[in-house]
């Protein structure tokens, strides 16, 4: 039994399905990292200030990326 050749429409449909999956995986990863940071700051309160500073830096970096990337 032979496999039918891949058409452009099939390739396009598969390509469109990649973005929602990628975004979903990134959200799950971010939630996991966030929960890990929350647990560390709960168990070790002295790390709360450095973790907050790092989170603020990452938030600024993400905001700058969000502004720069769509303009490219």
TORPANU-970436 format. One line per 2 residues: number of its first residue (from 1); their letters; for each residue x, y, z of C-alpha. Coordinates in nm, 4 decimals. Layout:
NUM> A> X,Y,Z; ...
REM end
This chain:
1> XX> 0.0000,0.0000,0.0000; 0.1493,0.3328,-0.1006
3> XX> 0.1340,0.6572,0.0894; -0.0229,0.9478,-0.1002
5> XX> 0.2141,1.2368,-0.1679; 0.2013,1.5258,0.0729
7> XX> 0.0166,1.8209,-0.0713; 0.0754,2.1866,0.0037
9> XX> -0.2538,2.2099,0.1938; -0.1538,1.9227,0.4263
11> XX> 0.1855,2.0803,0.4872; 0.0164,2.4152,0.5597
13> XX> -0.2302,2.2562,0.8046; 0.0510,2.0827,0.9891
15> XX> 0.2483,2.4071,1.0058; -0.0502,2.5911,1.1501
17> XX> -0.0869,2.3287,1.4231; 0.2676,2.3833,1.5484
19> XX> 0.2100,2.7334,1.6934; -0.0727,2.6457,1.9350
21> XX> 0.1240,2.3442,2.0567; 0.4379,2.5542,2.1050
23> XX> 0.2473,2.8212,2.2967; 0.0805,2.5569,2.5134
25> XX> 0.4144,2.3975,2.5963; 0.5674,2.7365,2.6810
27> XX> 0.2755,2.8178,2.9132; 0.3122,2.4815,3.0886
29> XX> 0.6868,2.5380,3.1247; 0.6348,2.8894,3.2619
31> XX> 0.3804,2.7591,3.5150; 0.6222,2.4888,3.6259
33> XX> 0.9063,2.7355,3.6711; 0.6756,2.9789,3.8496
35> XX> 0.5560,2.7121,4.0899; 0.9159,2.6085,4.1540
37> XX> 1.0148,2.9655,4.2367; 0.7097,3.0017,4.4600
39> XX> 0.8057,2.6846,4.6472; 1.1669,2.7987,4.6922
41> XX> 1.0624,3.1380,4.8287; 0.8122,2.9697,5.0614
43> XX> 1.0725,2.7289,5.2007; 1.3540,2.9873,5.2110
45> XX> 1.2092,3.3333,5.2842; 1.5531,3.4964,5.2754
47> XX> 1.5634,3.4337,4.8983; 1.2422,3.6288,4.8368
49> XX> 1.4134,3.9628,4.7599; 1.6681,3.8246,4.5094
51> XX> 1.4007,3.6152,4.3377; 1.1713,3.9185,4.3106
53> XX> 1.4519,4.1228,4.1566; 1.5250,3.8472,3.9044
55> XX> 1.1544,3.8166,3.8187; 1.1315,4.1933,3.7642
57> XX> 1.4328,4.1794,3.5332; 1.2808,3.8933,3.3347
59> XX> 0.9501,4.0801,3.3098; 1.1251,4.3865,3.1658
61> XX> 1.3176,4.1666,2.9219; 0.9969,3.9930,2.8098
63> XX> 0.8212,4.3278,2.7642; 1.1073,4.4614,2.5505
65> XX> 1.1019,4.1449,2.3388; 0.7271,4.1779,2.3015
67> XX> 0.7724,4.5292,2.1671; 1.0706,4.4605,1.9414
69> XX> 0.9823,4.1273,1.7777; 0.6496,4.2259,1.6160
71> XX> 0.8195,4.5164,1.4372; 1.0632,4.2877,1.2535
REM end
